[in-house]
Amino acid sequence: MSESEPAAFEVRLRSKRVQRELDSLLKADYQRVIARLRGLAHDLRPQGCEKLSDDIYRIRVGDIRIIYLIDEENKRIDVGRIRRRTERTYREIEDLFR
């Protein structure tokens, strides 16, 4: 599947906080994360993704974690967190998507 084909799913950042998390990344990390986010539009559950609960998943980009919710009914992926792996990364993930 090529990048020029229309995306099967819309990928969107859930909040301004997630946008700030993305913007705060180093340039190389930013580009790698953007590439993975674009890939999610075509492959909802790429190799290496991990199901955290119900429809909430995470993918790794080096030591950065992208936590997202798959909304199949609306054909949308909501990104709730983009962070470097720490003890706080996975706290209260259920509340991210309420």
C-alpha positions in Angstrom: 0.0 0.0 0.0 1.5 3.3 -1.0 1.4 6.7 0.8 -0.6 8.2 -2.1 -3.6 6.0 -1.5 -6.3 7.4 0.8 -5.9 6.4 4.4 -8.3 3.8 5.7 -8.4 5.5 9.1 -8.0 9.1 10.2 -5.2 9.5 12.8 -5.8 12.5 15.1 -4.1 13.8 18.2 -6.6 13.7 21.1 -5.6 17.0 22.8 -3.2 20.0 22.7 -1.2 18.1 25.3 -0.4 15.3 22.9 0.5 17.9 20.3 2.9 19.5 22.8 4.4 16.0 23.6 5.0 15.5 19.8 6.4 19.0 19.3 8.9 18.5 22.2 10.6 15.6 20.6 14.0 15.9 19.0 13.9 16.3 15.2 15.0 12.7 14.5 12.5 11.3 17.0 9.8 13.6 15.7 10.3 12.3 12.1 10.2 8.7 13.2 7.0 9.2 15.3 5.3 11.0 12.4 6.2 8.1 10.1 4.7 5.6 12.5 1.5 7.7 12.9 1.1 7.9 9.2 1.5 4.1 9.0 -1.2 3.6 11.6 -3.8 5.0 9.1 -3.2 1.9 7.0 -2.1 -0.7 9.6 -4.0 -0.4 12.9 -2.1 -3.1 14.7 1.4 -3.1 13.3 3.9 -5.8 14.2 5.1 -5.2 17.8 2.0 -3.3 18.9 0.6 -4.3 22.3 -3.0 -4.3 23.4 -3.2 -2.5 26.8 -7.0 -2.8 27.3 -10.2 -3.0 25.2 -9.4 -0.9 22.1 -6.3 0.8 23.5 -2.9 -0.1 22.1 0.7 1.0 22.2 3.5 1.0 19.7 7.2 1.6 20.4 9.4 4.0 18.5 12.8 3.5 20.2 12.2 4.5 23.8 9.1 6.5 22.9 5.6 5.1 23.4 2.6 6.0 21.4 -0.7 5.1 23.1 -3.8 5.1 20.9 -7.4 4.1 20.8 -8.9 2.4 17.7 -12.5 3.6 16.9 -13.5 1.2 14.2 -17.0 2.5 14.0 -15.9 6.0 13.0 -12.7 4.8 11.2 -10.5 6.9 13.5 -7.4 6.5 15.6 -7.1 8.8 18.6 -3.6 9.3 19.9 -3.7 9.9 23.7 -0.1 10.0 24.6 3.4 10.3 23.0 6.1 9.9 25.7 9.4 8.5 26.5 9.1 5.3 28.5 9.0 6.1 32.3 7.0 4.8 35.2 4.3 7.4 34.5 3.8 6.5 30.8 1.1 3.9 31.4 -0.6 5.5 34.4 -4.3 6.2 34.0 -4.5 5.3 30.3 -8.1 4.4 30.5 -8.9 8.0 31.5 -7.1 9.4 28.4 -10.0 8.4 26.2 -13.0 9.4 28.3 
